[in-house]
Structure formats: structure tokens, C-alpha cells
Amino acid sequence: MKQTAIDWLVSELPTVDWDDPYYKTKLEVAKEMEKQQIMKAVYDGMGRNFDPNMGRAELYYNETFNPTDNEK
């Protein structure tokens, strides 16, 4: 499994209480923004005629950054 920049940052800041509602919300927003950026980059690289609804780009993201329970 590859690590996103957001995941790396979380691991580098162990003193931050990521369960605190303020930080948890900010982290969720940042992760979603990063996911959309990665998916857009994959989508743009594949070409719009190949995948008009970004389904394969999301599949790539999930396979690359969201391992199954066996891979964790």
C-alpha cells in the first residue's frame, strides 16, 4: 500500500490529537481534497473518452491507497 501525503503528515505529527473534533474534521476534509486531486490526475492521464465518469480513477485510488483488511 502506498501512503498519501496526508497520511504521512499524520504519522509525522504524533502529538496532535486526531480524535479531537476540530482536527478530525480538518483531517477528513484534507483527505477528501487529496483523494479528489489524485483521482483527477489519474482521470486526466487516462483521457476523458476512456472513462467519462471517473469510475476507473476512483478504483485506482481505492486499490492504491485503501487496502483491504488483509493488507492492513
PyMOL commands that set and color helices and strands:
alter all, ss='L'
color gray80, all
select helices_A, chain A and resi 5-12+21-46+55-65
alter helices_A, ss='H'
color red, helices_A
deselect
rebuild
show_as cartoon
